[in-house]
Amino acid sequence: MTNALILACALLLDAALGEPRWLWSRAPHPAVLMGRVIGWCDTRFNQGPNIKLKGIACLIALCTAAIALGLFITALPLGWIIELILAAILLAQNSLAAHVRAVADALRLSTGDASHAVAQIVGRDTTHMQPPDIARGAIESAAENLSDGVVAPAFWFLIGGLPGIMLYKITNTADSMIGYRTERHKDFGWASARFDDLLNWIPARLTALLIALTHGQLALWRDIIADAKLHRSPNAGWPEAAMSRVLDISLSGPRSYSGKMQDFPFVHPMGRKDAGPDDIDAAVRVLWRVWGAIFGIVILISVA
């Protein structure tokens, strides 16, 4: 089977089943296994001299192992079945939509419930967030993770099959664990953060384009480009800028990390700043509309 046909089946499987609790309560998720290996590398090698070089070496070893494992599975008899299953597991459309929708449902009940729900999908402080901040955080997570969790894995599977998506996921997981510019990880995680930026460069912009195209907002592309440049991230600003324009709300902006307020600029600063649960629901609909476009494109590629 071609990469495109396997990916089309994986997209359907992920959309239908997501991440069943009965399975992952009994077996470790592949991303969890990747995290354990990265955590071991962090504990074992993030010390002593030449930390940046050690970080580079660890990333090279992790990426090489991921590609080798992907090639090994692909070469197995009926390996395409394992490829399909793993690709579905490494895509995150269903689970992303469910987690984002849960914030909207909680926000309709109470701020406290919503604060707890949004804490599951954002890395900022959530204890003192007000309803518009909670809604904005959920929508930002929806936009960014649409790129990181759906478009980028699909893109790299199309390009490189199972080795391609494995390479992307190990890098993205490493970035999420050690890519932050903290005192501990600014050197050891440097290579992971930079390589993740590189692997997400095209998918982030492709995600923004898909959001704009599927909502008839391509005429605002210049505005989306300008808004994306306001974001602190070279990639996350693109899907957030497109999402903010489609929903006509401001995203990003000030937020607190580890008790310290960060004065980040707003993306689409002229948009509404009173986001609520209905806007979160609208963001979920954006996720599924883009998913439909991706699926259609993959089907066309598979029959071309």
HELIX and SHEET records of a PDB file:
HELIX    1   1 ASN A    3  LEU A   17  1                                  15    
HELIX    2   2 ARG A   21  TRP A   24  1                                   4    
HELIX    3   3 PRO A   30  PHE A   45  1                                  16    
HELIX    4   4 ILE A   51  ALA A   75  1                                  25    
HELIX    5   5 GLY A   79  LEU A   90  1                                  12    
HELIX    6   6 GLN A   93  LEU A  107  1                                  15    
HELIX    7   7 THR A  111  VAL A  118  1                                   8    
HELIX    8   8 PRO A  131  LEU A  146  1                                  16    
HELIX    9   9 SER A  147  VAL A  151  3                                   5    
HELIX   10  10 ALA A  152  ILE A  178  1                                  27    
HELIX   11  11 TRP A  190  THR A  214  1                                  25    
HELIX   12  12 LEU A  218  LEU A  220  5                                   3    
HELIX   13  13 TRP A  221  ALA A  228  1                                   8    
HELIX   14  14 GLY A  237  LEU A  247  1                                  11    
HELIX   15  15 PRO A  277  VAL A  303  1                                  27    
SHEET    1   A 2 LEU A 251  SER A 252  0                                        
SHEET    2   A 2 PHE A 266  VAL A 267 -1                                        
SHEET    1   B 2 ARG A 255  TYR A 257  0                                        
SHEET    2   B 2 LYS A 260  GLN A 262 -1                                        
END                                                                             
